[in-house]
């Protein structure tokens, strides 16, 4: 399903509420209140959360230039989250531009859950 303004806002809220819980569960430290940027095992990363039926996560090009990796937290059918780490370089190679015509148009790259599953390093399964 394509995202609209309402589902986009819902997704943003979901990620902002879920990422700090994921961070705590994997031992990452949130760096501020303006993004889901963290330090994880001595590296800078961003946590991107995807609800059960969401097949991709997006990162702004600006953020991608600041982090070493993207931590994708993908919700499983049982409600838990499988967390996988994808190096920022691989994210950049595999991303496609967002289809949004709104504020994120031209500013966000999107990578599918499948790329994280095939190319990402498994971190942990987290139950919140």
FENUR-V495692 format. One line per field, one symbol per residue. burial: 1 if it has 24 or more other C-alpha atoms within 12 Angstrom, else 0. A space follows every 50 residues. Layout:
burial: ???
This chain:
burial: 00000000001101110111111011011100000111110001111111 10011111111011001111111110000011111111001101111100 0000000111111011000100100100
